[in-house]
Amino acid sequence: MRRYEGIFAAFLAPVLLLCSCSLDLGQALDSHGAQAAPALAATQAEDGNGVASDTAAPTPSAPVVHVSPLLAGLPAYEVARIQAEAKRVFAPIWPRISDRSRFVRARLLDVLDRLDAPPGLQLVPVVESGYNPYALSQAGALGLWQLMPGTARVLGVRRVKGFDGRRHVEVSTDAAARYLLNLHEQFGNWPLAFAAYHDGPGAVARRIARHPWHLKDDIDSMPVPEVTRTYVRHILGLAALAKMGVLTFPAPYVTRPLNVQAPVDLTKLAHTAGVDIDELFRLNPGLDRSQYFHGEITLQLTEEQLARLGDDWEPEGPKSIRVAVRTGDSLWSLARAHHTSVASIRRLNPGISRVLHIGDLVWVPANRLARAQALPNPLLARGRRIHYRVRAGDSLWTIASRFGTSPHAIARINQISMDTVIRPGDRLWILAHLRPS
């Protein structure tokens, strides 16, 4: 296994802590390119307007061109070919991609600039995720840069309670850009660096040791899987289109951080700031929750939104919270524990049964927060019907906790009893409120 030096460890917390370290990357990063990039699957095609016509490919004897650092050394005919392919693929869906980019691209560019990385690396999330920080592949890659869980751990991108570093703009960009810069140093050019990012550095190193590849060669002769060659062609083709001004990004939203002390209900904050709740979470995709009961969080807001909050704004917590039913709980015991009445609980939970099931979520007045179950980020809670494969050590309780639901809900959906024994390999349908990293 090779040792790759200088990989950056980025820890996500209310305050971002960054430090340099050396990590063993060989095997842990070899599984990134197991599937095609999800950008096309996640983005519906739309008509592209104002896109220049395809460029005719020159003869193979054309001179080498240097239109972008990412394209340096590639023959002109190859640049023209991959440019035409990228335009065919991405021009129809560019309106959707460019619209998404407005919420995150300013901060992404700030990180690239701080690292002295080529600005063209901003095109990698186009191919990886369609600029959707919530994109989740079938293999488990997540975020703008589609980091796999194992890769994220090696790169120091953490998930802590209430926050996900793979969706966090600055944390994920810092880790991915440092990794790409390291790969560029190792392989000597950007096409092979992108191939290694997708297919894994170990796999690419082994293949080019057997079948050397040079910049004067066609991308299609690169000794990597076809899906990886397509990935490389698309990034480099986009770089050519961007250099020519054929595809351009809109101006991104410029934000600045606001530190907020919990408890805070972000739905109320969004209303006060005059921002749609979905837009708030597009600006802050690293958040898992729409309610935080302890500690401090950092939000990114535009100057206009901050002005609406005003200097004297104070965080406002929720008026009611959800609690999970435990062994021995009843409506009476919940009312007593939360300094309220059974009648109040019934008003908050119309149609609630007198018999409570362990794991059920019950609304109570927010008089005590110790057992509160926060509401999820609304962009995580949509379209989350999962066919889950049971793993060793799983129980209905642990699965429910992982996906933000209840054991009773899982049992009900799958028409099994709470006493049913589940075994590794069994399949369960889950209506998830959270997606684990």
Backbone hydrogen bonds, N-H to C=O, Kabsch-Sander energy under -0.5 kcal/mol:
donor,donor_aa,acceptor,acceptor_aa,energy
4,Y,2,R,-0.5
4,Y,23,L,-1.0
5,E,3,R,-0.6
7,I,4,Y,-0.5
9,A,19,C,-2.3
10,A,8,F,-0.6
10,A,155,L,-0.8
11,F,9,A,-0.5
11,F,17,L,-2.0
12,L,10,A,-0.5
13,A,11,F,-0.5
17,L,11,F,-1.4
18,L,16,L,-0.5
19,C,9,A,-1.7
21,C,7,I,-1.6
23,L,4,Y,-1.1
25,L,23,L,-0.9
26,G,2,R,-1.0
29,L,25,L,-1.8
30,D,27,Q,-1.7
32,H,29,L,-0.5
33,G,198,H,-0.7
34,A,31,S,-1.0
39,A,127,V,-1.2
40,L,37,A,-0.6
42,A,38,P,-2.4
43,T,39,A,-0.6
43,T,40,L,-0.5
44,Q,42,A,-0.5
46,E,92,P,-1.8
49,N,47,D,-0.5
62,A,59,T,-2.2
65,V,74,L,-1.6
71,L,68,S,-1.3
72,A,68,S,-0.8
72,A,69,P,-0.6
73,G,65,V,-0.7
74,L,71,L,-2.2
76,A,63,P,-1.4
79,V,75,P,-2.1
80,A,76,A,-2.6
81,R,77,Y,-1.8
82,I,78,E,-2.5
83,Q,79,V,-2.1
84,A,80,A,-2.0
85,E,81,R,-1.8
86,A,82,I,-2.5
87,K,83,Q,-2.1
88,R,84,A,-2.0
89,V,85,E,-2.1
90,F,86,A,-3.0
91,A,87,K,-1.8
94,W,90,F,-0.9
94,W,91,A,-0.8
97,I,93,I,-1.9
98,S,94,W,-3.2
99,D,95,P,-1.7
100,R,96,R,-2.0
101,S,97,I,-2.0
102,R,98,S,-0.8
102,R,99,D,-0.8
103,F,100,R,-1.4
104,V,101,S,-1.2
105,R,101,S,-2.7
108,L,104,V,-1.9
109,L,105,R,-2.8
110,D,106,A,-1.8
111,V,107,R,-1.8
112,L,108,L,-2.1
113,D,109,L,-2.6
114,R,110,D,-2.3
115,L,111,V,-1.9
116,D,113,D,-1.2
117,A,112,L,-2.8
121,L,118,P,-2.2
122,Q,119,P,-2.2
123,L,120,G,-2.1
124,V,121,L,-1.5
126,V,123,L,-0.7
127,V,123,L,-1.2
128,E,124,V,-2.7
129,S,125,P,-2.2
130,G,125,P,-1.0
130,G,126,V,-0.8
131,Y,125,P,-1.9
132,N,129,S,-0.7
135,A,132,N,-2.0
137,S,141,A,-2.7
140,G,137,S,-1.4
142,L,147,L,-1.8
143,G,135,A,-1.6
146,Q,143,G,-1.1
147,L,142,L,-1.9
152,A,148,M,-3.0
153,R,149,P,-2.1
154,V,150,G,-2.1
155,L,151,T,-2.4
156,G,152,A,-0.5
156,G,153,R,-1.0
157,V,152,A,-2.9
158,R,10,A,-0.7
158,R,156,G,-0.8
160,V,158,R,-0.5
160,V,163,F,-0.9
163,F,160,V,-2.7
164,D,286,G,-2.3
165,G,158,R,-1.7
167,R,164,D,-0.9
168,H,164,D,-1.2
172,S,168,H,-2.2
173,T,169,V,-2.1
174,D,170,E,-2.5
175,A,171,V,-2.1
176,A,172,S,-2.7
177,A,173,T,-2.8
178,R,174,D,-2.1
179,Y,175,A,-2.1
180,L,176,A,-2.5
181,L,177,A,-2.6
182,N,178,R,-2.2
183,L,179,Y,-2.3
184,H,180,L,-2.5
185,E,181,L,-2.0
186,Q,182,N,-2.1
187,F,183,L,-2.9
188,G,184,H,-2.2
193,A,189,N,-1.5
194,F,190,W,-2.8
195,A,191,P,-2.0
196,A,192,L,-2.4
197,Y,193,A,-2.1
198,H,194,F,-1.8
199,D,195,A,-3.2
200,G,196,A,-2.0
202,G,26,G,-0.6
204,V,200,G,-2.1
205,A,201,P,-2.6
206,R,202,G,-2.2
207,R,203,A,-2.0
208,I,204,V,-2.6
209,A,205,A,-1.3
210,R,206,R,-1.3
211,H,207,R,-2.9
217,D,214,H,-2.1
221,S,218,D,-1.3
222,M,219,I,-2.0
224,V,222,M,-2.5
228,T,225,P,-0.6
229,R,225,P,-2.1
230,T,226,E,-2.6
231,Y,227,V,-1.8
232,V,228,T,-2.5
233,R,229,R,-2.7
234,H,230,T,-2.4
235,I,231,Y,-1.9
236,L,232,V,-2.4
237,G,233,R,-2.8
238,L,234,H,-2.2
239,A,235,I,-1.9
240,A,236,L,-1.9
241,L,237,G,-2.2
242,A,238,L,-2.9
243,K,239,A,-2.1
244,M,240,A,-1.6
245,G,241,L,-0.7
245,G,242,A,-0.7
246,V,241,L,-2.3
247,L,241,L,-0.7
253,Y,102,R,-3.0
255,T,253,Y,-0.5
256,R,301,L,-2.4
258,L,299,L,-2.7
260,V,297,I,-3.3
262,A,295,G,-2.9
264,V,292,Y,-2.6
265,D,316,E,-2.5
266,L,264,V,-0.7
266,L,290,S,-2.7
267,T,290,S,-0.6
268,K,265,D,-0.6
269,L,265,D,-1.8
270,A,266,L,-2.5
271,H,267,T,-1.7
272,T,268,K,-2.3
273,A,269,L,-2.5
274,G,270,A,-0.6
274,G,271,H,-0.8
275,V,270,A,-2.6
280,L,276,D,-2.2
281,F,277,I,-1.6
282,R,278,D,-1.3
283,L,279,E,-1.9
284,N,280,L,-0.9
287,L,284,N,-1.4
288,D,162,G,-2.5
289,R,162,G,-0.6
290,S,375,L,-2.8
291,Q,375,L,-0.9
292,Y,264,V,-2.3
297,I,260,V,-2.6
299,L,258,L,-2.8
299,L,297,I,-0.5
301,L,256,R,-1.9
301,L,299,L,-0.5
303,E,254,V,-0.6
306,L,302,T,-2.5
307,A,303,E,-2.4
308,R,304,E,-1.7
309,L,305,Q,-1.6
310,G,306,L,-1.9
313,W,310,G,-1.1
321,I,364,V,-2.9
322,R,373,Q,-0.7
323,V,362,V,-2.3
324,A,371,R,-0.6
325,V,360,D,-3.0
329,D,326,R,-2.1
334,L,330,S,-2.5
335,A,331,L,-2.2
336,R,332,W,-2.3
337,A,333,S,-2.4
338,H,334,L,-1.7
339,H,336,R,-1.2
340,T,335,A,-2.8
345,I,341,S,-1.9
346,R,342,V,-2.4
347,R,343,A,-2.1
348,L,344,S,-1.8
349,N,345,I,-1.3
352,I,349,N,-2.0
356,L,354,R,-0.6
359,G,325,V,-2.6
360,D,357,H,-2.4
362,V,323,V,-2.8
362,V,360,D,-0.5
364,V,321,I,-2.8
366,A,319,K,-2.4
367,N,365,P,-2.3
368,R,365,P,-0.6
372,A,369,L,-1.2
373,Q,322,R,-3.6
374,A,372,A,-0.6
377,N,288,D,-2.8
380,L,377,N,-1.9
381,A,377,N,-1.0
386,I,384,R,-0.7
386,I,430,I,-3.1
388,Y,386,I,-1.0
388,Y,428,L,-3.0
390,V,388,Y,-0.6
390,V,426,D,-3.2
394,D,391,R,-2.1
399,I,395,S,-2.6
400,A,396,L,-2.3
401,S,397,W,-2.3
402,R,398,T,-2.0
403,F,399,I,-1.8
404,G,400,A,-0.6
404,G,401,S,-0.7
405,T,400,A,-2.4
410,I,406,S,-2.0
411,A,407,P,-2.6
412,R,408,H,-2.5
413,I,409,A,-2.5
414,N,410,I,-2.0
415,Q,412,R,-0.8
416,I,411,A,-2.5
420,T,417,S,-1.5
422,I,420,T,-0.5
425,G,390,V,-2.6
426,D,423,R,-2.4
428,L,388,Y,-2.6
430,I,386,I,-2.7
432,A,384,R,-2.5
432,A,430,I,-1.0
433,H,403,F,-2.8
434,L,403,F,-1.7
